[in-house]
């Protein structure tokens, strides 16, 4: 059964509140605020081995969706 994750831009907290309220009874849906701020790796020092897992970041279009619509929906299978 598919689940859905609604990610709401931090600039639209009112939208977050409305979605949380309206979707609270749906067990297949989670609504969260986008907590990302900046790239975590701040130093520009090269690393010997890239430890970040690329598979985790497969939803590249989320940034675009958040910019355009303030909400991105991710299907979790």
N, C-alpha and C positions, 0 to 999 in steps of 0.2 A: 504494500500500500504506500503510495507516494505521500510525502509530507511537504509542507511549504513553509519557507522562511521569508518573511517580509522584513527587509532591511530598510530603515527609514533614516534619511539624512539628519544629522544633528541640527541643522538649521530649520528643520520643520518638526519641532517637538509636538506641536498641536496635532499634526497628522498622525504622529505616533500614538498619541492619546486616543484619538478617534478609532484608529485601527485596533488598538488593544481592547478597547471597549466593545467594538462591534464583532471582533473575531474571537473573543475570550471563550466562547462556548464550543469552538471547533478544535477538537483534540489533534487534528492534523495540521494545525497552523501555529507558528510561533512568530511574534513580532518583536524585533529588537531595534535599538538605535545603532547606527554605524559608529563604532567607537574608534575607528582608525583615525589617527591624526597625521603622523608623518612616517616616513620610512624609518623603521626601527634601527637600521644600521646607519649610524650617524658618521662614523669615522670613514674617511676615504682611503683608509689603509687597505691594500689588497690582501685577500685571504688565501691561504694555501688550498683550502677545500671549501666549496660552497655547501653549507649545511642545510640551507633552506630547501624544503621540498617543493618542487615546481608543481606537482600534482595538486597540492593544496590550493593553488592559486589559479585553478582552471576557469573560474568565472570572471574572465577579463572584462566583460561588458557591464559589470556592476557599477563601476565608476561612472560610466556614461549614463546608465539608467538613473543613478542618484542625481547627477547633474541636470538631466533633462526633466525627470518626473518626481524627484524627491523620494521615490520609493523604488526598490528593486525586489523582485520576487525570484527566489531560487527554489527549484524543485529538488527535493532530497529523496532519492529512491531507496 
